[in-house]
Amino acid sequence: MTKREQAERYKRYATPYYLYNEALLQQTLDTLTCEMGKDPRYVMHYAIKANANPIVLRHIKAAGLGIDCVSGGEIEVACNMGFDPRKMVFAGVGKADWEIKLGLEKGIGCFNVESVPELDVINQIATETGKKADICLRINPNVGAHTHANIVTGLSDNKFGIDMAHMFDVIEAANAMTGINLIGLHFHIGSQITEMDDFIALCDRINELQDMLDARGMSMKIINVGGGLGIDYEAPETNQVPDFKAFFEVYRKNLKLREGQELHFELGRAIVAQCGTLISQVLYVKDNTNKKFVILDAGMTELIRPALYDAHHKIVNLSSDGPTDTYDVVGPICESSDTFAINTQLPHTQRGDVIAIMSAGAYGETMASGYNCRSLPKSYSLNDIMAD
Ligand SMILES: *Cc1c(COP(=O)(O)O)cnc(C)c1O
């Protein structure tokens, strides 16, 4: 099928919408489970906040991954999709009482606790209901990451986790609580990290902390290093599947696990980003004195990443191969930050052209909003559109 025939086919469905490539998702999962399977101590909980679409979750579930949740709503979605609650973990700096109760009722595998007041509340609720909550302490390792400042989470100025300096006091407090069963330590330093040195710095920090635990005769069953592996937004076609091999090798080489310890991961973006594309159409091309604007029917309501953290997504005009011109590609929303690309080269573009915004499978559909009273975007599987 030519690019133009593909564009015509996409146009049969009202734009804008998310299009998911299930074959690519499956290929990504196969690579992931193959690389991870090389070490039986490795366990993956997929970070469902990246993408909670049933088309995607079906494959994740079939691949045997657990789920990393950051809200009660996510626990409910994962339960409704048939994931085993024991293979769910629950992080977040602000867990409401009902969310903690839900987690306890469902019997989730682990609460990743981010503060002492939260620990107290979980202990209280667990004790009242005659339960014991399995928990990991989320430690803020004060390790930076080379990524956008809005998605760095592991610095001491960030709101996430418990200060390293307080770790031993909190461990002692947790061990004294009847409703709490402390099983491990949790870390997550940020997202869209492509420099493996950042993960090495995390490993070094965890090694230090574990040495200190050893010195006090303490041990943890689980070390959870979170997610954060980045993807190639510049060249999605040539790098469709992230380098999971290199990622796991970083941990294999640099992190010293103790006897009987499990190493848990929570990848989100790396698993789902490349399998999703936002399909839109050009409403107008506006030729101003300084700029040509391509105005799409998709905007920050469908994909907020460019407006929220200057994210770059590759933009492809599926309807045209003509000589290129320089355009700003923008959405219809009443915000100047509703811009997908500035001074980008596209083939000569006109009203009705189909535009694919690539690598939109992570933090795309899950972040969609109804701003300007717009409807939430629909989603389709590429399989269905091709079979139609
Ligand atoms: C968001 C998040 C993840 C996943 O991050 P990615 O960059 O998508 O891999 C993992 N763990 C926690 C606690 C998170 O908040």
The ligand as a Tripos MOL2 file, in Angstrom:
@<TRIPOS>MOLECULE
LIG
   15    15     1     0     0
SMALL
NO_CHARGES

@<TRIPOS>ATOM
      1 C1          5.9430    7.3000   35.6690 C.3       1 LIG1
      2 C2          6.5650    6.2960   36.5240 C.ar      1 LIG1
      3 C3          7.2170    5.1950   35.9510 C.ar      1 LIG1
      4 C4          7.3830    5.0110   34.4550 C.3       1 LIG1
      5 O1          8.2350    5.9390   33.8770 O.3       1 LIG1
      6 P1          8.6420    5.7850   32.3300 P.3       1 LIG1
      7 O2          9.5570    6.9180   32.0960 O.co2     1 LIG1
      8 O3          7.4090    5.8650   31.5270 O.co2     1 LIG1
      9 O4          9.3290    4.4550   32.1870 O.co2     1 LIG1
     10 C5          7.7370    4.2440   36.8060 C.ar      1 LIG1
     11 N1          7.6250    4.3640   38.1590 N.ar      1 LIG1
     12 C6          7.0110    5.4030   38.7330 C.ar      1 LIG1
     13 C7          6.9050    5.4660   40.1950 C.3       1 LIG1
     14 C8          6.4650    6.4070   37.9390 C.ar      1 LIG1
     15 O5          5.8680    7.4450   38.5160 O.3       1 LIG1
@<TRIPOS>BOND
     1     1     2 1
     2     2     3 ar
     3     2    14 ar
     4     3     4 1
     5     3    10 ar
     6     4     5 1
     7     5     6 1
     8     6     7 2
     9     6     8 1
    10     6     9 1
    11    10    11 ar
    12    11    12 ar
    13    12    13 1
    14    12    14 ar
    15    14    15 1
@<TRIPOS>SUBSTRUCTURE
     1 LIG1         1 GROUP 0 **** ****
